[in-house]
Amino acid sequence: MLHKVRALKNFGNMRKRQVVVKRLEGPPSRSVRSVKYGECQKNHAANVGGYAVDGCREFMASGDEGTSSALICAACSCHRNFHKKEVETEIVSECSSPTSSGT
């Protein structure tokens, strides 16, 4: 029997979205995790005591994976850490349906 759980956890301004599929009996399961970086949250007016964001809606890497430019957003030139991190975790287990003996 499979049991699917969806949870949305709030940690201040950060949200963590989890999709969990659990098998109640049977073989062990594996976890699949995907990370997406959403809108930029860098406060560009912090030095004057205000609050202003640039409106960048999603992180796009400037360079190839493994290079330092992969951590810089091509749209707003901010570091990836300024973008809202959205983690989606899915626990997947293999399930087998009972075989029917038909004639």
Salt bridges, closest charged atoms under 4 A:
GLU39 OE2 - LYS84 NZ 3.24
ASP54 OD2 - HIS44 NE2 3.32
